[in-house]
């Protein structure tokens, strides 16, 4: 009987403790955080159009309303020249020749909304690395489909010696789908490891590979371009942080997304692009 009384007392204590915790949690006021405006633009002399994407953050504990009508009243400019909004989107654009995008030049992107002014500045890299080389293919047999393979393309390039450099490798491929015979052209979606720096590799040859295709052979492929981007540090840091973020994983570590935007968040960066046609 004494044991039962002790057990009952223990259960009562646990119920009381958890009830108290619940009351404490519900009495805490969530912090009020204002939304911030976001601008994202990657400026290159090799692009025919300068593009700026705008947005607004959803602060923690806030209600996501999905209302983007504020974009109707936004003005976006680069070095004082106003951009045109793409119909019903968050994209603004201007012909690159209109702002004379040049290597080594500085560009400032400004977003103005009512009394809010958000801006970011970058300097386009003066040098463009043009040493990219195609070094063949790798393949790994599929563990599920007999006769099918994961194909990889191998690449290399020579780093500029004596200066800090940042790069990204990429590819654009065209192939004929073996099921419906549609011709598909797509740009490879980058991974964090595709963004490179020459730290510990100054002046050296940098090599690697990236995923190309899944199929029974490469005969489905009709066109392949390899790309090498020479970028500033802001471009490198921003993309690696974004790709390292895993918002759907409850056990992932928090990732701080770097920003070089004053009055808001985002990234304005300069980048050079070099492209070679493999076939």
Sine and cosine of phi, psi and omega as CSV:
sin_phi,cos_phi,sin_psi,cos_psi,sin_omega,cos_omega
0.00,0.00,-0.66,0.75,0.03,-1.00
-0.88,0.47,-0.63,0.77,0.00,-1.00
-0.89,0.45,-0.64,0.77,0.01,-1.00
-0.90,0.43,-0.64,0.77,0.01,-1.00
-0.90,0.43,-0.64,0.77,0.02,-1.00
-0.91,0.41,-0.66,0.75,0.02,-1.00
-0.89,0.46,-0.69,0.73,0.02,-1.00
-0.89,0.46,-0.67,0.74,0.01,-1.00
-0.89,0.45,-0.63,0.77,0.02,-1.00
-0.91,0.43,-0.69,0.72,0.02,-1.00
-0.89,0.45,-0.65,0.76,0.02,-1.00
-0.88,0.48,-0.65,0.76,0.01,-1.00
-0.89,0.46,-0.68,0.73,-0.01,-1.00
-0.90,0.43,-0.69,0.73,0.01,-1.00
-0.88,0.47,-0.69,0.73,0.01,-1.00
-0.90,0.44,-0.66,0.75,-0.03,-1.00
-0.90,0.44,-0.73,0.68,-0.01,-1.00
-0.92,0.39,-0.59,0.81,0.04,-1.00
-0.90,0.44,-0.65,0.76,0.02,-1.00
-0.90,0.43,-0.66,0.75,0.02,-1.00
-0.88,0.47,-0.66,0.75,-0.01,-1.00
-0.89,0.45,-0.66,0.75,0.01,-1.00
-0.91,0.42,-0.63,0.78,0.00,-1.00
-0.90,0.44,-0.67,0.74,-0.03,-1.00
-0.90,0.43,-0.68,0.73,-0.05,-1.00
-0.94,0.33,-0.29,0.96,-0.01,-1.00
-1.00,0.01,-0.13,0.99,0.00,-1.00
-0.99,0.16,0.78,-0.63,0.05,-1.00
-1.00,0.10,0.78,-0.62,0.04,-1.00
-0.93,0.38,0.63,-0.77,0.00,-1.00
-0.91,0.42,0.57,-0.82,0.02,-1.00
-1.00,-0.05,0.86,-0.50,-0.02,-1.00
-0.81,-0.58,0.78,-0.63,0.01,-1.00
-0.97,0.22,0.56,-0.83,0.09,-1.00
-0.92,0.38,0.52,-0.86,0.04,-1.00
-0.90,-0.43,0.53,-0.85,0.03,-1.00
-1.00,0.06,0.57,-0.82,-0.13,-0.99
-0.84,-0.54,0.69,-0.72,0.16,-0.99
-0.78,-0.62,0.60,-0.80,-0.02,-1.00
-0.63,-0.77,0.85,-0.52,0.01,-1.00
-0.45,-0.89,0.69,-0.72,0.01,-1.00
-0.84,-0.55,0.94,-0.34,-0.23,-0.97
-0.99,-0.15,0.79,-0.61,-0.06,-1.00
-0.63,-0.78,0.69,-0.72,0.10,-1.00
-0.91,0.41,-0.32,0.95,-0.02,-1.00
-0.99,0.12,-0.11,0.99,0.03,-1.00
-0.99,-0.10,0.60,-0.80,0.03,-1.00
-0.99,0.12,-0.33,0.95,-0.02,-1.00
-0.76,-0.65,0.70,-0.71,0.10,-0.99
-1.00,-0.07,0.83,-0.56,-0.10,-0.99
-0.88,-0.47,0.67,-0.74,0.08,-1.00
-0.80,-0.60,0.77,-0.64,0.10,-1.00
-0.95,-0.30,0.69,-0.73,-0.01,-1.00
-0.87,-0.50,0.35,-0.94,0.01,-1.00
-0.23,-0.97,-0.08,-1.00,0.02,-1.00
-0.59,-0.81,0.69,-0.73,-0.06,-1.00
-0.96,0.28,0.37,-0.93,0.14,-0.99
-0.94,-0.35,0.99,-0.13,-0.06,-1.00
-0.87,0.49,0.47,-0.88,0.05,-1.00
-0.85,0.53,0.65,-0.76,-0.01,-1.00
0.97,0.26,0.04,1.00,0.00,-1.00
-1.00,-0.04,0.30,-0.95,0.05,-1.00
-1.00,-0.04,0.81,-0.59,0.00,-1.00
-0.99,0.15,0.92,-0.40,-0.07,-1.00
-0.99,-0.11,-0.29,0.96,0.04,-1.00
0.93,0.36,0.22,0.98,-0.02,-1.00
-1.00,0.09,0.92,-0.39,0.00,-1.00
-0.93,-0.36,0.32,0.95,-0.02,-1.00
-0.91,0.42,-0.34,0.94,0.02,-1.00
-0.87,0.50,-0.45,0.89,-0.03,-1.00
-0.90,0.45,-0.42,0.91,0.02,-1.00
-0.87,0.50,-0.44,0.90,-0.08,-1.00
-0.96,-0.28,0.19,0.98,-0.01,-1.00
-1.00,0.08,0.62,-0.78,0.15,-0.99
-0.89,-0.46,0.80,-0.60,0.02,-1.00
-0.86,-0.50,0.74,-0.67,0.05,-1.00
-0.66,-0.75,0.35,-0.94,0.09,-1.00
-0.82,-0.58,0.85,-0.52,-0.06,-1.00
0.75,0.66,0.62,0.79,0.07,-1.00
1.00,0.02,-0.11,0.99,0.01,-1.00
-0.99,-0.15,0.82,-0.58,-0.10,-0.99
-0.97,0.25,0.64,-0.77,0.03,-1.00
-1.00,-0.06,0.33,-0.94,0.03,-1.00
-0.99,-0.17,0.66,-0.75,0.03,-1.00
-0.99,0.10,0.72,-0.69,0.14,-0.99
-0.95,0.31,0.71,-0.70,-0.17,-0.99
-0.74,0.68,0.83,-0.56,0.11,-0.99
0.79,0.62,0.64,0.77,0.01,-1.00
-0.68,-0.73,0.00,-1.00,0.05,-1.00
-0.98,-0.19,0.32,0.95,-0.07,-1.00
-0.96,-0.28,0.73,-0.68,0.10,-0.99
-0.86,-0.51,0.55,-0.84,-0.10,-0.99
-0.54,-0.84,0.32,-0.95,0.09,-1.00
-0.42,-0.91,0.54,-0.84,0.05,-1.00
-0.89,0.46,0.76,-0.64,-0.07,-1.00
-0.87,0.49,-0.51,0.86,0.00,-1.00
-0.92,0.38,-0.41,0.91,-0.02,-1.00
-0.94,0.34,-0.43,0.90,0.02,-1.00
-0.93,-0.36,0.04,1.00,0.10,-1.00
0.79,0.61,0.87,0.49,0.00,-1.00
-0.92,0.39,0.86,-0.51,-0.09,-1.00
-0.74,-0.67,0.52,-0.85,0.10,-1.00
-0.87,0.50,0.67,-0.74,0.04,-1.00
0.99,0.12,-0.09,1.00,-0.04,-1.00
-1.00,-0.01,0.40,-0.92,0.02,-1.00
-0.99,-0.17,0.60,-0.80,0.01,-1.00
-0.68,-0.73,0.68,-0.73,0.02,-1.00
-0.88,-0.48,0.84,-0.54,0.08,-1.00
-0.99,-0.14,0.76,-0.64,-0.01,-1.00
-0.80,-0.60,0.75,-0.67,0.12,-0.99
-0.94,-0.34,0.80,-0.60,0.04,-1.00
-0.85,-0.52,0.81,-0.58,0.05,-1.00
-0.66,-0.75,0.93,-0.35,-0.08,-1.00
0.81,0.59,-0.88,-0.47,-0.02,-1.00
-1.00,-0.07,0.04,1.00,-0.06,-1.00
-1.00,-0.03,0.74,-0.67,0.08,-1.00
-0.80,-0.60,0.84,-0.54,-0.01,-1.00
-0.83,-0.56,0.71,-0.71,-0.05,-1.00
-0.54,-0.84,0.45,-0.89,0.07,-1.00
-0.60,-0.80,0.56,-0.83,-0.07,-1.00
-0.78,-0.62,0.54,-0.84,0.08,-1.00
-0.56,-0.83,0.30,-0.95,0.15,-0.99
-0.90,-0.43,0.83,-0.57,0.00,-1.00
-0.93,0.36,0.75,-0.66,0.01,-1.00
-0.81,0.59,0.68,-0.73,-0.01,-1.00
-0.96,0.27,-0.63,0.77,-0.04,-1.00
-1.00,-0.09,0.54,-0.84,0.11,-0.99
-0.82,-0.57,0.84,-0.54,0.00,-1.00
-0.97,0.23,0.85,-0.52,-0.04,-1.00
-0.88,-0.47,0.43,0.90,-0.07,-1.00
-0.99,-0.13,0.18,0.98,-0.05,-1.00
-0.86,0.51,0.69,-0.73,-0.03,-1.00
-0.73,-0.68,0.63,-0.78,0.12,-0.99
-1.00,0.05,0.80,-0.60,-0.11,-0.99
-0.87,-0.49,0.39,0.92,0.08,-1.00
0.98,-0.21,-0.26,-0.97,-0.10,-0.99
-0.81,-0.58,0.41,-0.91,0.25,-0.97
-0.86,-0.51,0.42,-0.91,0.08,-1.00
-0.57,-0.82,0.53,-0.85,0.05,-1.00
-0.77,-0.63,0.80,-0.60,-0.02,-1.00
-0.91,0.41,0.66,-0.75,0.01,-1.00
-0.93,0.37,0.64,-0.77,0.04,-1.00
-0.99,0.12,-0.16,0.99,-0.09,-1.00
-0.91,-0.42,-0.61,0.79,-0.07,-1.00
-0.91,-0.41,0.93,-0.37,-0.01,-1.00
-0.90,0.43,0.73,-0.69,0.01,-1.00
1.00,0.07,0.03,1.00,0.02,-1.00
-0.94,-0.35,0.44,-0.90,-0.10,-0.99
-0.65,-0.76,0.47,-0.88,0.26,-0.96
-1.00,-0.04,0.85,-0.52,-0.02,-1.00
-0.97,-0.24,0.62,-0.79,0.03,-1.00
-0.80,-0.60,0.54,-0.84,0.07,-1.00
-0.96,-0.28,0.70,-0.72,-0.01,-1.00
-0.99,-0.17,0.59,-0.81,-0.06,-1.00
-0.60,-0.80,0.26,-0.97,0.11,-0.99
-0.39,-0.92,0.37,-0.93,0.13,-0.99
-0.39,-0.92,0.30,-0.95,-0.04,-1.00
-0.98,-0.18,0.81,-0.58,-0.02,-1.00
-0.96,0.27,0.56,-0.83,0.15,-0.99
-0.93,0.36,0.78,-0.62,-0.04,-1.00
-1.00,0.08,0.54,-0.84,0.16,-0.99
1.00,0.06,-0.08,1.00,0.03,-1.00
-0.71,-0.71,0.39,-0.92,0.02,-1.00
-0.98,0.18,0.82,-0.57,-0.07,-1.00
-0.80,-0.60,0.49,-0.87,0.03,-1.00
-0.73,-0.68,0.66,-0.75,-0.12,-0.99
-0.68,-0.73,0.28,-0.96,0.23,-0.97
-0.61,-0.79,0.69,-0.73,0.09,-1.00
-0.97,-0.26,0.50,-0.86,-0.01,-1.00
-0.39,-0.92,0.04,-1.00,0.05,-1.00
-0.48,-0.88,0.43,-0.90,0.13,-0.99
-0.83,-0.56,0.78,-0.62,-0.07,-1.00
-0.77,-0.64,0.46,-0.89,0.10,-0.99
-0.77,-0.63,0.73,-0.68,0.03,-1.00
-0.55,-0.83,0.28,-0.96,0.04,-1.00
-0.98,-0.21,0.86,-0.50,-0.02,-1.00
-0.90,0.43,0.78,-0.62,-0.09,-1.00
-0.95,0.30,-0.24,0.97,-0.04,-1.00
-1.00,-0.07,-0.74,0.67,-0.03,-1.00
-0.91,-0.40,0.00,1.00,0.08,-1.00
0.90,0.44,0.35,0.94,0.12,-0.99
-0.96,0.27,0.57,-0.82,0.11,-0.99
-1.00,0.02,0.83,-0.57,-0.10,-1.00
-0.87,-0.48,0.77,-0.64,0.07,-1.00
-0.87,-0.49,0.80,-0.61,-0.06,-1.00
-0.53,-0.85,0.49,-0.87,0.10,-0.99
-0.99,-0.16,0.74,-0.68,-0.02,-1.00
-0.84,0.54,0.77,-0.63,0.04,-1.00
-0.98,0.20,0.83,-0.56,-0.15,-0.99
-0.95,0.32,0.45,-0.89,0.16,-0.99
-0.95,-0.33,0.24,-0.97,-0.05,-1.00
-0.86,0.51,-0.57,0.82,-0.04,-1.00
-0.96,0.29,-0.16,0.99,0.04,-1.00
-0.99,0.14,-0.15,0.99,0.07,-1.00
-0.99,-0.16,0.86,-0.51,-0.21,-0.98
-0.82,-0.58,0.49,-0.87,0.19,-0.98
-0.82,-0.57,0.31,-0.95,-0.02,-1.00
-1.00,-0.09,0.31,0.95,0.09,-1.00
-0.87,0.49,0.80,-0.60,-0.08,-1.00
0.94,0.33,0.09,1.00,0.03,-1.00
-0.72,-0.69,0.45,0.90,-0.07,-1.00
-0.86,0.51,0.83,-0.56,0.04,-1.00
0.97,0.25,0.08,1.00,-0.06,-1.00
-0.99,-0.11,0.21,-0.98,0.15,-0.99
-0.98,0.19,0.75,-0.66,0.01,-1.00
-0.94,-0.33,0.77,-0.64,-0.07,-1.00
-0.81,-0.59,0.32,-0.95,0.05,-1.00
0.01,-1.00,-0.16,-0.99,0.06,-1.00
-0.52,-0.85,0.33,-0.94,0.07,-1.00
-0.61,-0.79,0.41,-0.91,-0.05,-1.00
-0.91,0.42,0.68,-0.73,-0.06,-1.00
-0.90,-0.43,-0.80,0.60,-0.21,-0.98
-0.28,-0.96,0.47,-0.88,0.14,-0.99
-0.87,-0.49,0.83,-0.55,-0.02,-1.00
0.02,-1.00,-0.07,-1.00,0.00,-1.00
-0.98,0.18,-0.36,0.93,0.06,-1.00
-0.25,-0.97,0.04,-1.00,0.07,-1.00
-1.00,-0.04,0.12,0.99,-0.02,-1.00
-0.92,0.40,-0.35,0.94,0.05,-1.00
-0.95,0.32,-0.37,0.93,-0.03,-1.00
-0.97,0.25,0.71,-0.71,0.01,-1.00
-0.89,-0.45,-0.29,0.96,-0.03,-1.00
-0.36,-0.93,0.64,-0.77,0.02,-1.00
-0.57,-0.82,0.82,-0.57,0.12,-0.99
-0.89,-0.46,0.66,-0.75,0.15,-0.99
-0.97,-0.26,0.59,-0.81,-0.05,-1.00
-0.80,-0.60,0.60,-0.80,0.11,-0.99
-0.78,-0.63,0.86,-0.50,0.03,-1.00
-0.98,-0.21,0.76,-0.65,0.15,-0.99
-0.97,-0.25,0.87,-0.50,-0.19,-0.98
-0.80,-0.61,0.12,-0.99,0.17,-0.99
-1.00,0.07,0.10,-0.99,-0.07,-1.00
-0.93,0.38,-0.55,0.83,-0.02,-1.00
-0.87,0.49,-0.68,0.73,0.03,-1.00
-0.88,0.48,-0.71,0.70,-0.01,-1.00
-0.89,0.45,-0.78,0.62,-0.05,-1.00
-0.90,0.44,-0.68,0.73,-0.07,-1.00
-0.90,0.44,-0.76,0.65,-0.06,-1.00
-0.93,0.38,-0.63,0.78,0.02,-1.00
-0.90,0.43,-0.62,0.79,0.02,-1.00
-0.93,0.37,-0.69,0.73,0.00,-1.00
-0.89,0.46,-0.68,0.73,-0.02,-1.00
-0.96,0.30,-0.35,0.94,0.03,-1.00
-1.00,0.10,-0.19,0.98,-0.03,-1.00
-0.98,0.19,0.71,-0.70,0.03,-1.00
-0.75,-0.66,0.99,0.10,-0.09,-1.00
-0.93,0.38,-0.36,0.93,-0.04,-1.00
-1.00,-0.02,-0.07,1.00,0.00,-1.00
-0.99,-0.15,0.94,-0.35,-0.06,-1.00
-0.93,0.38,-0.26,0.97,-0.03,-1.00
-0.98,-0.20,0.04,1.00,-0.03,-1.00
-0.97,0.26,0.51,-0.86,0.05,-1.00
-0.96,0.28,0.53,-0.85,0.05,-1.00
-0.88,0.47,0.60,-0.80,0.02,-1.00
-0.88,-0.48,0.82,-0.58,0.06,-1.00
-1.00,0.03,0.88,-0.47,0.01,-1.00
-0.99,0.10,0.89,-0.46,-0.01,-1.00
-0.93,0.38,0.45,-0.89,0.01,-1.00
-0.61,-0.79,0.57,-0.82,0.15,-0.99
-0.86,-0.52,0.46,0.89,-0.03,-1.00
-0.97,-0.24,0.80,-0.60,0.02,-1.00
-1.00,0.05,0.74,-0.68,0.01,-1.00
0.99,0.12,0.01,1.00,-0.01,-1.00
-0.26,-0.97,-0.52,-0.86,-0.01,-1.00
-0.73,-0.68,0.22,-0.98,0.06,-1.00
0.81,-0.59,-0.34,-0.94,-0.07,-1.00
-0.50,-0.87,0.77,-0.64,0.18,-0.98
-0.87,-0.49,0.90,-0.44,-0.15,-0.99
-0.66,-0.75,0.40,-0.92,0.06,-1.00
-0.97,-0.25,0.60,-0.80,-0.05,-1.00
-0.49,-0.87,0.57,-0.82,0.10,-1.00
-0.92,-0.40,0.58,-0.81,-0.04,-1.00
-0.84,-0.54,0.72,-0.69,0.11,-0.99
-0.82,-0.57,0.67,-0.75,-0.14,-0.99
-0.71,-0.70,0.69,-0.72,0.10,-0.99
-0.82,-0.57,0.59,-0.80,0.04,-1.00
-1.00,-0.08,0.86,-0.50,0.02,-1.00
-0.98,0.17,-0.73,0.69,0.13,-0.99
-0.36,-0.93,0.00,0.00,0.00,0.00
